[in-house]
Amino acid sequence: MQNRPDPAELTRARQARTVGIVLAATMVLWLGGQWLGGQMGWDTRYVFLFDLAAIAGFIWALVVTYQIWRGRQG
């Protein structure tokens, strides 16, 4: 007999994958932006935009991870 996964569990797994991708992409883009800004001599206020975007990505990932964790509690 084939066991089918719970649809809620599939949704949580999809969300967890998305969080992982967002975390990895955020880190790579942030590091790349910092490096590129340093190489091209950008003003710090422009490079700071990469910091703000990274913070936004990390906060989003934290919120979604918390939602996944709370969903598993119930």
PyMOL commands that set and color helices and strands:
alter all, ss='L'
color gray80, all
select helices_A, chain A and resi 7-40+44-73
alter helices_A, ss='H'
color red, helices_A
deselect
rebuild
show_as cartoon
